[in-house]
Amino acid sequence: MLPKGTRDLLPDDMAKRKYIVNAITEVFEQHAFRQIETPAIELNKTLSGKYGEEGDRLMFKVLPRGEKLNSLANQSIEFIKSNIEEALRYDLTVPFARMVVDQRNHINLPFKRYQIQNVWRADRPQKGRFREFTQCDADVVGPAGIIQEAELLHIYHRSFHTLNIPVEIRLNHRSLLQGLAELAGASDKLVAFTIGLDKLDKIGWNGVEEEWRQAGIPDIQPEVKELLLTKGTLEKLLPILEKALESIPSAKRGLLELRQLSSILSNAPLGNTALKLDLSLARGLNYYTGCIFEVSALGADMGSIGGGGRYDDLTGIFGWKDLSGVGISFGLDRIQLVMEQLNSFPNDIGLNAEVLFANMDEASSIIGFKLAQELRSKGMRCEVYPVAAKMKKQIDFAVKSNIPFLVILGENERLNQEVTLRNLATGEQSSFSQNDLYEKLK
Amino acid sequence: MLPKGTRDLLPDDMAKRKYIVNAITEVFEQHAFRQIETPAIELNKTLSGKYGEEGDRLMFKVLPRGEKLNSLANQSIEFIKSNIEEALRYDLTVPFARMVVDQRNHINLPFKRYQIQNVWRADRPQKGRFREFTQCDADVVGPAGIIQEAELLHIYHRSFHTLNIPVEIRLNHRSLLQGLAELAGASDKLVAFTIGLDKLDKIGWNGVEEEWRQAGIPDIQPEVKELLLTKGTLEKLLPILEKALESIPSAKRGLLELRQLSSILSNAPLGNTALKLDLSLARGLNYYTGCIFEVSALGADMGSIGGGGRYDDLTGIFGWKDLSGVGISFGLDRIQLVMEQLNSFPNDIGLNAEVLFANMDEASSIIGFKLAQELRSKGMRCEVYPVAAKMKKQIDFAVKSNIPFLVILGENERLNQEVTLRNLATGEQSSFSQNDLYEKLK
């Protein structure tokens, strides 16, 4: 039995996950991102307070040990809580920021890292949501250029293209949201403005307006509403925004960066991946300071399968001020579910054995083992049945395990230095010299 | 800052670890082992009591959350301890046994799995020993045949051969130790007999004899001592043991299995890997019931880099009696240290970028980005400097990051649709058409 919200990953699931991770990893490495890992256990003071009230509630903490544990007896809950020293990784971004500061003498800027590790959140488990799950992140810190955003968009495109998932990437910029809030007379209420906007998918436009009203944001002009609700390509929407926001100082950075991004991408286009500017996209506005991305799979019934953005002060919380970072994340579990929905997995990723050597008796099994080792040394995946069980049992095992071929090596075969090879799908079989086995199978 | 005994793994370390893991994984898969993962967090009742007193002391436990946490206030330490529900994975074998029982309807026997995951032990940190470290295990459960032991020995051989580490595998069998204890008149004191023997490396033969004396084991006859201290090939030692132990019932199984193993391996030899029978090898005797293995690297200053054995009742603790298992483990950290000592790593595993596109100005960087994307789509690892920094700074970055080539794309190059390619090691550079860049670099 397992703790609530955790799971075993059996071979077929693992094969799918590895297929996804390998595809993404290859794209990361082509873009000169290199892998790092941080410990599962961080100091509690590193993590606590970094993810809001929800984070502190859902974070897994580590019980003190030894004398520290004994000192918790007969103490108030406040005392117990304030004596917790360690907690489990809750995301990959905060540990990455901590690591950049700790390892500043061992890295060169711009530093591009990818990280594929599990995180733990004691959330209410539900379909597709687990308390231990894998995050795949790519981030770069150091000198900031919009080329980095373009690169990350290309990484999304190439990864999902390789994985055979058609996607749409939605894009926004914090400075445009600031500009729109200013235009709407709510520039002093940017947080409430974006929190409301972020709920658009769930509560609709009227719900958003109601939230804004309660937050004291004045009624939105129709032309601002129209901008907020428009989605479209950069080429189409950017000129409209440049006009609408030309006199709004806070929008200047956003307009400039998106114009640069548009130039880069018109020279190096994103292929069949749709990139849409969506001014209602407001995720992560409490930490993102520049571009914001969100990816959804077209034709699949699933929320976001990736997201990211620019944070101008990634490491400030750990004492290194004004170091800019920009990054993206891939949702491994959701990508797997989407690929299952869309039938995007190839058929042959399971890495089942390609051939089973049946075990007829000790003398023959010794020859079978020798032949199996020869095939294995040539890279073939082989299985040798470990005991001389009934043939039906061995064949049943092969069929259940999706092993397509059976090698039969009885006394006759052994004495004639032959093998009999049976195709378990068709039942066809033939006998030939042991020396020819690899040629016949490969 | 990090908790005691934990560490960040930076790109160069990760590259080495991945190199090792990929080599071992490929061999596992050729031998029809498939990967699984189990959760980091198991129920405390699954793990506690499974690793002796030391395990219970060193295990990381998870702090209860919410109401459960509040209920710990003003309670005795016994109450607190008995209300711990979750603990972190301490090894891979117990979770594997638990998983085999939980997932019995989803697996076919014999079930061969490999698992490469971290485990946590609050041991005193020291050089090369961390509180979070990676185990790589391959085990098979189900019908038991000595072919499985032969297969695992081949996995060791092929893995270390691929990794360019010459190794010696030491082999023993619990039944032979029982036979020797019986021969020594200590058959009722097998545990004390093997605990003493296991310390031979540390305390020498006289120390072992002293331990035995204190445990009430009678003085050992010279011929038993000689057997215990002899190491040698199966071919050489087995006939001697067969003679010495022929009348000892408890040795029968060991002699039979090693004779079978010897037949298999004489047909499918272990290449340049030395296999030695070592009757003083007594590791893990509290759980191993058949063969025992231990691997050391030749010419390296390091203890065991792998070990394993047969346990006839792997899953009994979880209610599935008499299911046999046999498995081996690879010590990833120690293998990395050995390979560094022996210079066994190839030079080109770091996956640094192969080329850096310098950033001269916005217009040229747009062309550079386009060219970089073309190279990346052909599988080349490229870096584009994100901002138009001073050339010296960009070159310094390339050199520090071990990037061998620099692409320079200034206004001249852009207007002529050329690039300048500089070899940063030699300083040589030449200019040519942008269309020829891939051909020149590949």
Interface residues (C-beta under 8 A of the other chain):
Chain A: M1 L2 P3 T6 R7 D8 L9 L10 P11 M14 A15 K18 E29 Q30 H31 A32 R34 Q35 I36 E37 T38 P39 A40 I41 E42 L43 T46 R57 F60 K61 V62 L63 R65 G66 L69 N70 L72 A73 N74 Q75 S76 I77 I80 K81 I84 E85 E86 L88 R98 M99 D102 Q103 H106 I107 N108 L109 P110 K112 R113 N118 W120 A122 R131 E132 V140 G142 P143 A144 G145 I147 Q148 A150 E151 H154 R158 Q260 S263 I264 N267 A268 L351 N352 A353 N359 E362 S365 I366 I367 F369 K370 Q373 R376 S377 G379 M380 R381 C382 E383 V384 Y385 P386 V387 A389 F397 K400 S401
Chain B: M1 L2 P3 T6 R7 D8 L9 L10 P11 M14 A15 K18 E29 Q30 H31 A32 R34 Q35 I36 E37 T38 P39 A40 I41 E42 L43 T46 R57 F60 K61 V62 L63 R65 G66 L69 N70 L72 A73 N74 Q75 S76 I77 I80 K81 I84 E85 E86 L88 R98 M99 D102 Q103 H106 I107 N108 L109 P110 K112 R113 N118 W120 A122 R131 E132 V140 G142 P143 A144 G145 I147 Q148 A150 E151 H154 R158 Q260 S263 I264 N267 A268 G350 L351 N352 A353 N359 E362 S365 I366 I367 F369 K370 Q373 R376 S377 G379 M380 R381 C382 E383 V384 Y385 P386 V387 A389 F397 K400 S401
